[in-house]
Amino acid sequence: MPRRRTSIKRTRQDKKKHLRNVKIKQQLKQSLKKFQAFMTAKNPAEAKKLLSKICSQLDKAAKKQIIHKSTADRKKSRLMKSLAKAA
């Protein structure tokens, strides 16, 4: 348990950031699962609508350093590639 006031504050801030990061990651995973469901259901029109939302979520997560920028770019590229293949 930290004793210094700054350490206590840092711990408190870290908890808040951790909760925010977990929430954003969960939302991202849910969106990716929806996209995959649309792709398996042969519904590329709905998947295309969802793709712009996913790209936005990935960019925001990368900007906040929740995920690495390269990871976001790679995921976007693979999703776009799979959508183009289906259409």
One Martini backbone bead per residue (centre of mass of N, CA, C, O) as a GRO file, in nm:
protein
   87
    1MET     BB    1   0.095   0.037   0.025
    2PRO     BB    2   0.084   0.354  -0.019
    3ARG     BB    3   0.202   0.664   0.141
    4ARG     BB    4   0.215   0.866  -0.055
    5ARG     BB    5   0.026   1.097  -0.206
    6THR     BB    6   0.119   1.051  -0.503
    7SER     BB    7   0.080   0.741  -0.500
    8ILE     BB    8  -0.219   0.743  -0.441
    9LYS     BB    9  -0.303   0.905  -0.689
   10ARG     BB   10  -0.181   0.718  -0.904
   11THR     BB   11  -0.355   0.473  -0.831
   12ARG     BB   12  -0.626   0.606  -0.888
   13GLN     BB   13  -0.568   0.672  -1.188
   14ASP     BB   14  -0.509   0.382  -1.283
   15LYS     BB   15  -0.790   0.270  -1.231
   16LYS     BB   16  -0.941   0.453  -1.427
   17LYS     BB   17  -0.783   0.376  -1.682
   18HIS     BB   18  -0.838   0.075  -1.674
   19LEU     BB   19  -1.146   0.090  -1.702
   20ARG     BB   20  -1.146   0.241  -1.971
   21ASN     BB   21  -0.980   0.034  -2.136
   22VAL     BB   22  -1.165  -0.209  -2.097
   23LYS     BB   23  -1.418  -0.087  -2.225
   24ILE     BB   24  -1.299  -0.031  -2.506
   25LYS     BB   25  -1.213  -0.323  -2.569
   26GLN     BB   26  -1.496  -0.449  -2.549
   27GLN     BB   27  -1.629  -0.284  -2.773
   28LEU     BB   28  -1.437  -0.378  -2.993
   29LYS     BB   29  -1.495  -0.683  -2.976
   30GLN     BB   30  -1.798  -0.663  -3.036
   31SER     BB   31  -1.769  -0.540  -3.319
   32LEU     BB   32  -1.599  -0.771  -3.440
   33LYS     BB   33  -1.814  -0.991  -3.398
   34LYS     BB   34  -2.032  -0.862  -3.572
   35PHE     BB   35  -1.873  -0.862  -3.832
   36GLN     BB   36  -1.833  -1.171  -3.846
   37ALA     BB   37  -2.134  -1.234  -3.855
   38PHE     BB   38  -2.191  -1.088  -4.124
   39MET     BB   39  -1.989  -1.257  -4.292
   40THR     BB   40  -2.119  -1.542  -4.235
   41ALA     BB   41  -2.417  -1.427  -4.335
   42LYS     BB   42  -2.383  -1.276  -4.604
   43ASN     BB   43  -2.357  -0.936  -4.506
   44PRO     BB   44  -2.191  -0.676  -4.648
   45ALA     BB   45  -2.362  -0.423  -4.596
   46GLU     BB   46  -2.350  -0.425  -4.285
   47ALA     BB   47  -2.042  -0.447  -4.263
   48LYS     BB   48  -1.979  -0.173  -4.397
   49LYS     BB   49  -2.114   0.003  -4.182
   50LEU     BB   50  -1.938  -0.111  -3.941
   51LEU     BB   51  -1.647  -0.044  -4.039
   52SER     BB   52  -1.638   0.262  -3.975
   53LYS     BB   53  -1.673   0.225  -3.670
   54ILE     BB   54  -1.425   0.048  -3.621
   55CYS     BB   55  -1.212   0.244  -3.728
   56SER     BB   56  -1.271   0.460  -3.519
   57GLN     BB   57  -1.213   0.289  -3.267
   58LEU     BB   58  -0.920   0.220  -3.339
   59ASP     BB   59  -0.813   0.511  -3.356
   60LYS     BB   60  -0.884   0.594  -3.066
   61ALA     BB   61  -0.721   0.372  -2.922
   62ALA     BB   62  -0.448   0.459  -3.044
   63LYS     BB   63  -0.449   0.754  -2.942
   64LYS     BB   64  -0.476   0.644  -2.628
   65GLN     BB   65  -0.289   0.384  -2.604
   66ILE     BB   66  -0.439   0.098  -2.591
   67ILE     BB   67  -0.331   0.055  -2.872
   68HIS     BB   68  -0.144   0.001  -3.129
   69LYS     BB   69  -0.111   0.146  -3.430
   70SER     BB   70  -0.038  -0.111  -3.594
   71THR     BB   71  -0.275  -0.280  -3.498
   72ALA     BB   72  -0.497  -0.105  -3.614
   73ASP     BB   73  -0.403  -0.115  -3.910
   74ARG     BB   74  -0.413  -0.423  -3.943
   75LYS     BB   75  -0.711  -0.465  -3.878
   76LYS     BB   76  -0.826  -0.282  -4.097
   77SER     BB   77  -0.700  -0.426  -4.337
   78ARG     BB   78  -0.829  -0.709  -4.289
   79LEU     BB   79  -1.124  -0.618  -4.300
   80MET     BB   80  -1.119  -0.496  -4.587
   81LYS     BB   81  -1.025  -0.751  -4.728
   82SER     BB   82  -1.268  -0.933  -4.645
   83LEU     BB   83  -1.485  -0.753  -4.776
   84ALA     BB   84  -1.376  -0.761  -5.068
   85LYS     BB   85  -1.394  -1.071  -5.095
   86ALA     BB   86  -1.710  -1.090  -5.049
   87ALA     BB   87  -1.780  -0.869  -5.288
   0.00000   0.00000   0.00000
